[in-house]
Amino acid sequence: MIRVLVAEDHTIVREGIKQLISLAPDLSVAGEACNGEQLLEVLRRTACEVVLLDISMPGLNGLDAIPRIRAIDSPPAILVLSMHDEVQMAARALKAGAAGYATKDSDPALLLTAIRKVAAGGRYIDPELADRMVFEVSLSDSRPPHAQLSEREYQVFERLVHGANVNEVAQQLSISAKTVSTHKVRLMQKLNAHSVAELVRYAIDNHLM
């Protein structure tokens, strides 16, 4: 039996996923969480083979939770389930240590297949997204500006567009406000933005929030 921990902040979506998993004879729901902090707490007392992880949870988001999960002794496989069918988001999740990346508009049967595949030690990427990843890598010069951000710049960017100020970002990332300000200047240059409002517009236009 493959035990799955479902981490998703939207109750209706979470309940739907749990119901889908319960219909599969070889899968079971080991537990659930509605944010990253709760997920780590549940993982400390719950054994599972797969974490089905929403990438856009409040507080500790999915991307930041991935390395924390990977640091656990005998960590479960991580299958990211996201509303974003954005190539760069998938690439960041896989680079952080996720075993797979599926989108929320995936066929339910494909999601169950993905869970089984990562539980067995394999990797899974949404088929349509995989095709686009190959295509975009072959045309790297046409990558969007946010693909040029460093991992830390992207972390700062993500928090700024969700309303955090420099001091709050510094606290969340455990770095100095001066360092955050430096990253902010660099990422705004790379994205050709002159204000946080323009960063938010960029994030919306590129389906990053």
C-alpha positions as CSV (number, residue, x, y, z in Angstrom):
1,M,0.0,0.0,0.0
2,I,1.4,3.4,-1.0
3,R,0.7,5.9,1.8
4,V,0.2,9.5,0.6
5,L,0.3,12.7,2.6
6,V,-1.7,15.5,1.0
7,A,-0.5,19.1,1.5
8,E,-3.0,21.5,0.0
9,D,-4.3,24.7,1.4
10,H,-7.7,24.7,-0.4
11,T,-10.1,22.5,1.5
12,I,-12.3,21.6,-1.5
13,V,-9.3,20.6,-3.6
14,R,-7.7,18.7,-0.7
15,E,-10.9,16.7,-0.1
16,G,-11.2,15.9,-3.8
17,I,-7.7,14.6,-3.9
18,K,-8.3,12.5,-0.8
19,Q,-11.4,11.0,-2.4
20,L,-9.6,10.2,-5.6
21,I,-6.8,8.5,-3.7
22,S,-9.2,6.5,-1.6
23,L,-10.7,5.0,-4.8
24,A,-7.4,3.4,-5.8
25,P,-7.0,0.0,-4.2
26,D,-3.2,0.3,-3.8
27,L,-3.2,3.9,-2.4
28,S,-4.2,5.4,1.0
29,V,-4.2,8.8,2.6
30,A,-1.7,8.8,5.4
31,G,-2.5,12.4,6.5
32,E,-3.1,16.0,5.4
33,A,-1.8,19.5,5.9
34,C,-3.0,22.9,4.8
35,N,0.3,24.8,5.0
36,G,4.1,24.1,5.0
37,E,4.6,24.3,8.7
38,Q,1.8,21.9,9.4
39,L,3.1,19.5,6.8
40,L,6.5,19.3,8.5
41,E,4.8,18.7,11.8
42,V,2.6,15.9,10.4
43,L,5.7,14.3,8.7
44,R,7.5,14.1,12.0
45,R,4.8,11.7,13.3
46,T,3.4,10.1,10.1
47,A,5.0,7.5,7.8
48,C,4.3,7.8,4.1
49,E,5.9,7.0,0.8
50,V,4.7,10.1,-1.1
51,V,4.0,13.7,-0.3
52,L,1.6,15.3,-2.7
53,L,2.7,18.9,-2.3
54,D,0.9,22.1,-3.4
55,I,3.5,24.6,-4.5
56,S,1.6,27.8,-3.5
57,M,0.7,27.3,0.2
58,P,0.7,30.2,2.6
59,G,3.6,30.7,5.0
60,L,6.3,28.1,4.1
61,N,5.4,27.5,0.5
62,G,6.0,24.3,-1.5
63,L,9.3,25.3,-3.1
64,D,10.8,26.1,0.3
65,A,9.3,23.0,1.9
66,I,11.0,20.6,-0.5
67,P,14.5,20.8,0.9
68,R,13.1,20.6,4.4
69,I,11.3,17.4,3.5
70,R,14.4,16.1,1.8
71,A,16.4,16.6,5.0
72,I,14.2,14.2,6.9
73,D,15.7,10.7,7.6
74,S,14.4,8.3,4.8
75,P,12.3,11.1,3.2
76,P,9.2,10.3,1.2
77,A,9.1,11.1,-2.6
78,I,7.7,14.5,-3.4
79,L,5.2,15.0,-6.1
80,V,4.4,18.7,-6.7
81,L,0.8,19.4,-7.7
82,S,0.5,23.0,-9.0
83,M,-2.0,25.3,-10.7
84,H,1.0,26.6,-12.6
85,D,1.9,25.0,-15.9
86,E,4.9,27.2,-16.1
87,V,8.2,25.5,-17.2
88,Q,10.4,27.6,-14.9
89,M,8.3,26.7,-11.9
90,A,8.5,23.0,-12.7
91,A,12.3,23.3,-13.2
92,R,12.8,25.0,-9.9
93,A,10.7,22.3,-8.1
94,L,12.7,19.5,-9.7
95,K,16.0,21.2,-9.0
96,A,15.0,21.6,-5.3
97,G,14.5,17.8,-5.0
98,A,10.9,17.0,-6.1
99,A,10.6,13.7,-7.9
100,G,7.7,14.8,-10.0
101,Y,5.6,17.8,-11.1
102,A,1.9,17.5,-12.1
103,T,-0.7,20.3,-12.8
104,K,-4.1,20.5,-11.2
105,D,-5.8,20.2,-14.6
106,S,-4.1,16.8,-15.1
107,D,-6.3,13.8,-15.8
108,P,-7.1,12.1,-12.5
109,A,-5.8,8.8,-13.8
110,L,-2.5,10.5,-14.7
111,L,-2.2,11.8,-11.2
112,L,-2.6,8.3,-9.7
113,T,0.0,7.1,-12.2
114,A,2.4,9.9,-11.1
115,I,2.0,8.9,-7.4
116,R,2.8,5.3,-8.2
117,K,5.8,6.2,-10.3
118,V,7.5,8.5,-7.8
119,A,6.7,6.0,-5.0
120,A,8.6,3.4,-7.0
121,G,11.6,5.7,-7.2
122,G,10.9,7.1,-10.6
123,R,10.3,10.6,-11.8
124,Y,7.2,12.2,-13.4
125,I,6.6,15.4,-15.3
126,D,3.2,16.4,-16.8
127,P,3.5,15.2,-20.4
128,E,2.5,18.5,-22.0
129,L,4.8,20.4,-19.7
130,A,7.7,18.0,-20.5
131,D,7.3,18.7,-24.2
132,R,7.5,22.4,-23.5
133,M,10.5,22.0,-21.2
134,V,12.4,20.2,-24.0
135,F,11.3,22.9,-26.5
136,E,12.3,25.8,-24.3
137,V,15.7,24.3,-23.4
138,S,16.4,24.0,-27.1
139,L,15.5,27.7,-27.5
140,S,17.2,29.0,-24.3
141,D,17.7,32.5,-25.8
142,S,13.9,32.9,-25.8
143,R,13.5,32.1,-22.1
144,P,11.4,34.6,-20.1
145,P,13.3,37.2,-18.0
146,H,12.4,35.4,-14.7
147,A,14.3,32.3,-15.9
148,Q,17.5,34.4,-15.5
149,L,16.9,35.0,-11.8
150,S,19.1,33.2,-9.3
151,E,17.3,30.9,-6.8
152,R,17.7,33.5,-4.0
153,E,16.5,36.3,-6.3
154,Y,13.4,34.3,-7.2
155,Q,12.7,33.6,-3.5
156,V,12.8,37.4,-2.8
157,F,10.7,38.1,-5.9
158,E,8.1,35.6,-4.9
159,R,7.7,37.1,-1.4
160,L,7.7,40.7,-2.6
161,V,4.8,40.1,-5.1
162,H,2.8,38.4,-2.3
163,G,3.0,41.5,-0.2
164,A,6.0,41.1,2.1
165,N,8.3,44.1,2.7
166,V,12.1,44.0,2.8
167,N,12.3,43.3,6.5
168,E,9.7,40.6,6.4
169,V,11.5,38.9,3.5
170,A,14.8,39.1,5.4
171,Q,13.2,37.4,8.4
172,Q,11.5,34.7,6.3
173,L,14.8,33.9,4.5
174,S,17.1,34.4,7.6
175,I,19.2,36.9,5.8
176,S,19.9,40.6,6.3
177,A,17.6,43.4,5.0
178,K,20.6,44.8,3.2
179,T,21.1,41.5,1.3
180,V,17.4,41.4,0.5
181,S,17.6,45.0,-0.9
182,T,20.6,44.0,-3.1
183,H,18.6,41.1,-4.5
184,K,15.6,43.3,-5.0
185,V,17.6,45.8,-7.1
186,R,19.1,43.0,-9.2
187,L,15.9,41.2,-9.8
188,M,14.1,44.4,-10.7
189,Q,16.8,45.2,-13.3
190,K,16.5,41.7,-14.8
191,L,12.7,42.0,-15.0
192,N,12.8,45.6,-16.2
193,A,10.5,46.6,-13.3
194,H,10.6,50.0,-11.5
195,S,8.3,49.2,-8.6
196,V,6.8,46.4,-6.7
197,A,3.5,47.0,-8.4
198,E,5.3,46.3,-11.7
199,L,6.7,43.1,-10.2
200,V,3.2,42.0,-9.3
201,R,1.9,42.8,-12.8
202,Y,4.8,40.7,-14.2
203,A,4.0,37.8,-11.9
204,I,0.3,37.9,-12.9
205,D,1.1,38.2,-16.7
206,N,3.5,35.2,-16.4
207,H,1.2,33.1,-14.3
208,L,3.6,33.1,-11.3
209,M,0.9,33.9,-8.7
